[in-house]
Amino acid sequence: MSYRIIGRSIPRSDVAGKVTGDARYTMDVLLPGTLWGRALRSPYPHARIVNIDASRAERAPGVRAVVTGKDVKGILYGRRYRDLPVLAQDRVRFIGERVAAVAADDREAAEEALALIRVDYEELPAVFDPLEAAREGAPVIHPDVNSYPGLPKPLAAPSNVFVRDVWERGNLAAGFAQSDLVVENTFSVPRVHQAFLEPHCCLVRIDDQGTIEIWSPNKAPHGLKESMAAALAVPPERIRVKPVSIGGDFGGKGCPIDEPLCYFLALRSGRPVKMVMDYQEEFTAGAPRHAGVIHLKTGVKRDGTIVAHQMEAVLDSGAYGGIRPSAPVGGPSHTCGCYKIQNSRLEVMRVYTNNIPGGQMRAPGEPQGFFAGESHIDCVARKLGMDPLDFRLKNLIEEGDSTLTGARYKGIKAKETLRAAAKAARYKAPKGKNIGRGIAMGYRAPGGGAASLTVELKPDGSVVLHTSVYEQGTGTYTTLRQIVAEELSLSPDEIQIDIVDTDSGVPFDSGIGGSRGTRVITGVAFQAAGKAREELFELAERALGWPRAEISLAGKNVVRKKTRERKPWKELLSRLGRSIRQQAVNRDDEHSPVTSFTAQVATVSVEPETGQVKLLGLTTAHDTGTVVNPTGFQGQIDGGVIQGLGYGLMEQIVVEDGRVQTTHFGDYKIPTAKDIPELQTALVKADGGVGPYKTKGIGENPISPVAAAIANAVEDAVGARIRDLPVTAEKVHEALKKCRSNVNGTN
């Protein structure tokens, strides 16, 4: 099907404001009498709070409010799982946990007051390794875990393992017994930060009517409203989340962080309070991607058929688990899920430790799982003496097959996508010395959720799209304008965007995340525009006497197709004396009928003397539905690949005994332009998709296989297998030393 606007590359709607400075961020919101809020943080990973003396801080110049744990006792917050105290109550559970807070006339006064607060601690046994924390007899970090709202299943007894999900099929023991070869590996993955430009921040004001107004770069404003209402035990209608621009998200800005504490400072002081984390706080007390340990065991026949597979993923949740949409992290369950295996068992656990809490990041849990799974698949292929490409092609799922979690999809293009990547990368072409190529696969279905928006046609001829979705960098507003323009026969630049707060009569909207934009939000834009068009046609039929079947749109005119008469529709609305407003609401939480596959080929060179790895190129292939905006689509691919590059080669929040060592960007390295090689994309046209235009998600798919493709390429180049990320020169050098020792028969 052909479209006028869908499929065209048009400029991003939000770019001009970001370049000119017109975009309004939380830091830009200036309210009269605003105070600065700052938090005092724990220096211990696990300790009992014996006493807090804040009396000197309360008397300090410029201080308007001081809050400690006793002022917020019993209040827990989070998204669907609430285990986070506003301030530590009785005990601290990680270095960097908030213990007390101050609101003062300026930031300096607040910092000086924090130094006056005296806290007496009694240290408690701490546990930092998630495997140790999961063992019986480990110090229980949350004795009251069974009382936390949103805990998926009651625990038989308090335990650090607060989430355990299992997927099984067939007879695992029989599958391993039938195997000619069994391969086992253990992989570890680090914490990584989202590295957004704008740190977590918020501004809270309580007006004279008791309405709680919140400015926060939260991509799920209705979710923030619900979370705050549940935590504070106030009616949701008393909370209004106001629109602001988001200075980067990458999954990390969907949950409350300082907002509840900011509220209590505003309540205590009677004035608006603003809190802004500095980047040291982001690294030491933010919500990074989970670290974890993943063990895999796979049984195969000599011909390469996989007959049994077992995976156990232990994710280090850190001290708390509520800084994400729900308690479970399902991403690791995708590990090896795109292969046909009759007998399997997958287990994913989240485990409390006394480390920095794990949060949410692009494709949550999937980069961890695919690094381990796709690295392991290469190891199995090499043990068999098979080419990793051929091994994958033999075992990838096809139409009618299900994933290891039991999900079934229509239009499976796994093999076609892999072949497209291999062809574009010239996978089997000759290579130079110490140059390797590595393959990795991934898949992800678009997420579900709720969406709502309103399309308004005004008597002055303007068209306004009212939405409470905040643009977090993926081009959502641009996509919405394209859809409304397509359905109303307009140009996208004729569609205005009105960003409304959560108290403007707009029903609940899940916000942006989980690749749901293409599945859910595009659908409501299509529906609202279509309903507005139909109302306009009915009006034209009544006002002009034209047969309904002969009416169409051409720009801002209604047209009678038979006679080619045309009339500006603004004249009809002026005569009517009102706008046309049509709202669409959709909630789609059902399992997606389609998924999208990703296949990637990395090419690297390795310097054997130093272990230095240079990424020479990366090819990524995707099976796609209709591409709404090709430039935006490619931008999502390139951005995901570059973040995957950072995950594979350099990024890591180093934590020792609970203390974060990488506290600034001087130590925490992210990719720069010099690190990025030639990026190549190959697209495979899928037979179907979701929504009115048959689209598929792309925002999260490209990031997950990159690290495994790089690690596989390193082994292909020099024979060194790296099982813990990132793949650094030091690790490769050490692995090569061991390889040489094994060859020489020395220890």
QUIDASUL-V449468 format. One record per residue. N is the residue number from 0. RES is the residue in one letter. OMEGA is omega in degrees with one decimal (none if undefined). Layout:
n={N;N}
res={RES;RES}
omega={OMEGA;OMEGA}
//
This chain:
n={0;1;2;3;4;5;6;7;8;9;10;11;12;13;14;15;16;17;18;19;20;21;22;23;24;25;26;27;28;29;30;31;32;33;34;35;36;37;38;39;40;41;42;43;44;45;46;47;48;49;50;51;52;53;54;55;56;57;58;59;60;61;62;63;64;65;66;67;68;69;70;71;72;73;74;75;76;77;78;79;80;81;82;83;84;85;86;87;88;89;90;91;92;93;94;95;96;97;98;99;100;101;102;103;104;105;106;107;108;109;110;111;112;113;114;115;116;117;118;119;120;121;122;123;124;125;126;127;128;129;130;131;132;133;134;135;136;137;138;139;140;141;142;143;144;145;146;147;148;149;150;151;152;153;154;155;156;157;158;159;160;161;162;163;164;165;166;167;168;169;170;171;172;173;174;175;176;177;178;179;180;181;182;183;184;185;186;187;188;189;190;191;192;193;194;195;196;197;198;199;200;201;202;203;204;205;206;207;208;209;210;211;212;213;214;215;216;217;218;219;220;221;222;223;224;225;226;227;228;229;230;231;232;233;234;235;236;237;238;239;240;241;242;243;244;245;246;247;248;249;250;251;252;253;254;255;256;257;258;259;260;261;262;263;264;265;266;267;268;269;270;271;272;273;274;275;276;277;278;279;280;281;282;283;284;285;286;287;288;289;290;291;292;293;294;295;296;297;298;299;300;301;302;303;304;305;306;307;308;309;310;311;312;313;314;315;316;317;318;319;320;321;322;323;324;325;326;327;328;329;330;331;332;333;334;335;336;337;338;339;340;341;342;343;344;345;346;347;348;349;350;351;352;353;354;355;356;357;358;359;360;361;362;363;364;365;366;367;368;369;370;371;372;373;374;375;376;377;378;379;380;381;382;383;384;385;386;387;388;389;390;391;392;393;394;395;396;397;398;399;400;401;402;403;404;405;406;407;408;409;410;411;412;413;414;415;416;417;418;419;420;421;422;423;424;425;426;427;428;429;430;431;432;433;434;435;436;437;438;439;440;441;442;443;444;445;446;447;448;449;450;451;452;453;454;455;456;457;458;459;460;461;462;463;464;465;466;467;468;469;470;471;472;473;474;475;476;477;478;479;480;481;482;483;484;485;486;487;488;489;490;491;492;493;494;495;496;497;498;499;500;501;502;503;504;505;506;507;508;509;510;511;512;513;514;515;516;517;518;519;520;521;522;523;524;525;526;527;528;529;530;531;532;533;534;535;536;537;538;539;540;541;542;543;544;545;546;547;548;549;550;551;552;553;554;555;556;557;558;559;560;561;562;563;564;565;566;567;568;569;570;571;572;573;574;575;576;577;578;579;580;581;582;583;584;585;586;587;588;589;590;591;592;593;594;595;596;597;598;599;600;601;602;603;604;605;606;607;608;609;610;611;612;613;614;615;616;617;618;619;620;621;622;623;624;625;626;627;628;629;630;631;632;633;634;635;636;637;638;639;640;641;642;643;644;645;646;647;648;649;650;651;652;653;654;655;656;657;658;659;660;661;662;663;664;665;666;667;668;669;670;671;672;673;674;675;676;677;678;679;680;681;682;683;684;685;686;687;688;689;690;691;692;693;694;695;696;697;698;699;700;701;702;703;704;705;706;707;708;709;710;711;712;713;714;715;716;717;718;719;720;721;722;723;724;725;726;727;728;729;730;731;732;733;734;735;736;737;738;739;740;741;742;743;744;745;746}
res={M;S;Y;R;I;I;G;R;S;I;P;R;S;D;V;A;G;K;V;T;G;D;A;R;Y;T;M;D;V;L;L;P;G;T;L;W;G;R;A;L;R;S;P;Y;P;H;A;R;I;V;N;I;D;A;S;R;A;E;R;A;P;G;V;R;A;V;V;T;G;K;D;V;K;G;I;L;Y;G;R;R;Y;R;D;L;P;V;L;A;Q;D;R;V;R;F;I;G;E;R;V;A;A;V;A;A;D;D;R;E;A;A;E;E;A;L;A;L;I;R;V;D;Y;E;E;L;P;A;V;F;D;P;L;E;A;A;R;E;G;A;P;V;I;H;P;D;V;N;S;Y;P;G;L;P;K;P;L;A;A;P;S;N;V;F;V;R;D;V;W;E;R;G;N;L;A;A;G;F;A;Q;S;D;L;V;V;E;N;T;F;S;V;P;R;V;H;Q;A;F;L;E;P;H;C;C;L;V;R;I;D;D;Q;G;T;I;E;I;W;S;P;N;K;A;P;H;G;L;K;E;S;M;A;A;A;L;A;V;P;P;E;R;I;R;V;K;P;V;S;I;G;G;D;F;G;G;K;G;C;P;I;D;E;P;L;C;Y;F;L;A;L;R;S;G;R;P;V;K;M;V;M;D;Y;Q;E;E;F;T;A;G;A;P;R;H;A;G;V;I;H;L;K;T;G;V;K;R;D;G;T;I;V;A;H;Q;M;E;A;V;L;D;S;G;A;Y;G;G;I;R;P;S;A;P;V;G;G;P;S;H;T;C;G;C;Y;K;I;Q;N;S;R;L;E;V;M;R;V;Y;T;N;N;I;P;G;G;Q;M;R;A;P;G;E;P;Q;G;F;F;A;G;E;S;H;I;D;C;V;A;R;K;L;G;M;D;P;L;D;F;R;L;K;N;L;I;E;E;G;D;S;T;L;T;G;A;R;Y;K;G;I;K;A;K;E;T;L;R;A;A;A;K;A;A;R;Y;K;A;P;K;G;K;N;I;G;R;G;I;A;M;G;Y;R;A;P;G;G;G;A;A;S;L;T;V;E;L;K;P;D;G;S;V;V;L;H;T;S;V;Y;E;Q;G;T;G;T;Y;T;T;L;R;Q;I;V;A;E;E;L;S;L;S;P;D;E;I;Q;I;D;I;V;D;T;D;S;G;V;P;F;D;S;G;I;G;G;S;R;G;T;R;V;I;T;G;V;A;F;Q;A;A;G;K;A;R;E;E;L;F;E;L;A;E;R;A;L;G;W;P;R;A;E;I;S;L;A;G;K;N;V;V;R;K;K;T;R;E;R;K;P;W;K;E;L;L;S;R;L;G;R;S;I;R;Q;Q;A;V;N;R;D;D;E;H;S;P;V;T;S;F;T;A;Q;V;A;T;V;S;V;E;P;E;T;G;Q;V;K;L;L;G;L;T;T;A;H;D;T;G;T;V;V;N;P;T;G;F;Q;G;Q;I;D;G;G;V;I;Q;G;L;G;Y;G;L;M;E;Q;I;V;V;E;D;G;R;V;Q;T;T;H;F;G;D;Y;K;I;P;T;A;K;D;I;P;E;L;Q;T;A;L;V;K;A;D;G;G;V;G;P;Y;K;T;K;G;I;G;E;N;P;I;S;P;V;A;A;A;I;A;N;A;V;E;D;A;V;G;A;R;I;R;D;L;P;V;T;A;E;K;V;H;E;A;L;K;K;C;R;S;N;V;N;G;T;N}
omega={-179.4;-179.8;175.3;-171.1;178.6;-179.3;178.3;173.8;176.3;-176.4;177.6;-178.8;-172.1;-172.1;-175.1;-179.1;179.5;-178.8;-176.0;-176.5;179.3;178.8;-174.3;179.2;-179.4;178.9;-177.9;-177.7;-177.6;178.6;178.5;175.0;-177.3;176.0;175.0;176.3;176.5;-175.8;171.2;-172.4;-175.1;173.1;-175.6;178.2;180.0;-177.0;173.3;176.6;-177.9;-177.2;172.3;176.5;-178.7;-173.2;179.9;178.8;-179.4;-178.8;-175.3;-180.0;175.4;-178.1;-178.0;179.0;173.3;-179.1;174.7;-176.1;-178.2;179.8;-176.7;-173.4;176.0;-177.8;178.8;178.2;-177.6;175.7;178.6;177.8;-172.6;176.8;-175.3;173.0;177.1;170.7;-178.8;-179.3;178.5;179.6;171.8;-173.8;173.4;176.6;-176.6;177.7;-179.1;-176.2;179.3;-179.3;-177.5;168.8;-175.9;-175.8;177.1;-175.1;-178.4;179.0;178.7;179.0;179.7;179.5;178.3;-178.9;-179.0;-179.5;179.7;178.6;175.3;-177.4;168.8;-173.6;178.4;176.9;-178.2;177.5;-173.4;-179.4;-177.9;178.1;176.2;-179.0;-178.4;-176.5;175.8;-179.4;177.3;176.0;-179.7;-172.8;180.0;179.4;-176.9;-173.5;-177.8;179.4;-174.5;177.7;176.9;175.4;-172.9;-178.7;175.9;178.7;179.0;175.9;179.3;-175.1;174.4;175.8;-174.0;173.0;175.3;179.0;-176.5;173.7;-177.2;171.3;177.1;-179.1;-172.9;-178.2;178.8;178.8;178.4;179.1;-180.0;-172.4;173.4;-178.0;176.2;-177.9;177.5;176.7;172.7;-178.2;175.4;-177.1;-174.2;167.0;171.2;-177.9;-179.9;176.0;173.6;-178.1;-177.9;177.7;175.7;-178.8;178.2;175.6;-178.7;174.4;174.1;-174.0;-174.3;178.4;179.6;176.9;-179.9;179.9;-176.2;169.1;-175.4;177.4;-177.2;-174.8;177.8;-173.4;177.4;175.3;176.4;179.0;179.6;-179.3;-179.9;-179.8;-179.6;-177.4;-174.0;-178.5;176.3;178.0;-179.4;-178.5;176.2;-176.4;179.4;176.7;-173.7;-175.7;172.8;173.5;179.6;-178.0;-178.6;-176.4;-179.1;177.3;-169.4;-175.3;177.9;-176.0;174.6;173.3;-179.8;-173.7;179.0;179.0;178.6;177.8;-177.1;174.6;177.4;178.8;-178.0;-175.1;-175.1;-178.3;174.4;-179.9;177.8;175.7;179.2;176.5;169.1;-172.3;172.3;177.2;177.2;-177.9;-173.8;-175.9;177.7;-178.1;-174.5;172.5;-176.9;163.1;179.2;177.3;-175.7;179.3;-179.8;177.7;-174.4;176.4;-177.4;169.1;-179.5;179.5;177.4;179.2;176.6;-178.1;179.6;-179.1;178.4;178.8;173.0;179.3;177.5;-178.4;178.8;-179.2;-172.7;-171.3;-177.0;-175.8;-171.5;-175.8;176.4;-172.9;179.1;-177.2;-179.8;169.6;-171.9;-173.4;-179.2;179.9;175.4;-176.9;-179.4;-176.4;-178.6;177.4;178.3;-179.5;-175.3;-174.7;-176.7;172.3;177.8;178.8;179.1;-179.9;166.6;-171.8;174.3;169.1;176.8;175.4;175.3;-177.8;173.7;-177.7;-172.9;175.3;-175.9;-176.9;-170.8;177.5;-174.4;175.5;176.9;-176.2;-178.1;174.1;-179.0;-174.4;-177.0;170.9;-179.4;178.6;176.4;179.7;179.3;-179.5;-177.8;176.1;178.5;-174.4;178.7;172.5;-178.4;176.7;-178.3;179.1;179.0;-178.9;179.3;-169.7;-177.8;-180.0;178.8;-179.1;-179.9;177.7;174.8;175.4;-177.9;175.5;177.8;-179.7;177.1;-177.9;175.7;174.3;-177.5;-177.7;-176.5;-177.3;179.1;179.9;178.9;179.5;179.3;178.7;-178.7;179.4;-178.3;-178.3;-175.4;-171.2;-175.0;177.0;178.8;-179.8;175.3;180.0;178.1;173.8;-177.9;174.0;179.7;-179.0;170.3;-179.4;173.2;174.3;177.8;176.3;176.1;-178.0;178.0;179.5;-178.4;177.5;177.7;172.6;-178.1;173.5;-177.5;171.4;-173.2;179.0;177.4;178.1;180.0;178.1;-174.9;174.8;-178.6;-178.0;173.9;174.0;178.2;178.2;-178.9;171.7;-176.7;179.4;-176.9;-179.2;178.8;178.6;179.7;178.8;178.9;-177.6;179.5;177.6;178.9;-174.4;-179.2;177.5;180.0;171.2;-179.5;-178.5;174.3;-179.7;176.7;176.8;175.1;-178.2;-173.4;177.9;-174.2;-177.2;-174.1;177.1;178.3;179.6;-176.8;175.8;-177.1;-176.9;-176.8;178.1;176.9;-177.9;-178.2;-176.0;-178.2;-176.0;-169.8;-172.5;177.7;179.8;-179.0;175.0;177.8;-177.5;-177.8;178.7;178.8;178.6;177.2;178.7;-178.9;177.3;177.6;178.4;178.1;177.8;179.6;179.2;-179.2;-172.8;-173.1;-179.9;179.1;174.4;-176.4;-176.2;-176.9;-174.6;174.6;178.9;171.1;-174.1;-179.1;177.7;164.7;-173.5;171.0;-170.8;-173.9;-176.0;-177.2;172.3;177.6;-178.3;175.9;-176.7;177.9;177.2;176.6;-179.8;176.6;178.1;179.3;178.0;177.4;176.5;165.1;178.5;178.4;-179.3;173.9;179.5;-180.0;172.2;-178.0;179.4;-178.1;175.6;-179.7;179.0;-178.6;171.2;179.0;-178.5;176.5;173.0;-176.2;175.7;176.1;174.4;-177.3;166.0;-178.5;175.0;-173.0;-176.1;-176.9;-175.7;-177.7;179.7;175.4;177.0;-175.9;-179.3;176.3;177.8;178.6;179.2;-178.5;167.9;-168.7;167.2;176.3;177.4;-175.4;-178.0;-174.2;179.7;177.2;178.3;179.6;177.0;176.8;178.5;-177.3;179.4;178.4;179.2;-178.3;175.4;176.0;175.6;177.9;178.7;-176.5;-168.1;-171.6;-169.4;178.3;168.3;-177.5;179.9;177.5;-178.2;176.7;-177.0;178.8;-178.8;180.0;-171.2;177.6;-176.1;170.4;178.6;-178.1;-174.2;170.9;-176.5;171.7;-178.4;-178.2;-178.8;-171.0;-179.9;172.8;179.4;-177.1;-179.2;173.3;-178.1;176.5;-178.1;179.7;-178.8;-175.8;179.6;-179.2;176.3;-174.1;-177.7;178.9;-179.2;171.4;179.2;177.3;-171.2;-174.2;-175.7;-170.8;-171.2;-163.0;-175.7;-169.5;-174.8;179.3;178.7;178.9;-179.7;178.1;178.2;178.3;177.8;178.5;-177.1;-171.2;176.7;-178.9;179.1;178.1;-176.3;176.8;-179.7;-5.9;178.3;-176.6;178.7;-178.9;-179.7;179.2;179.6;-179.9;178.9;178.1;176.0;179.2;177.9;-179.6;179.7;179.3;179.1;-178.1;179.0;179.0;179.2;none}
//
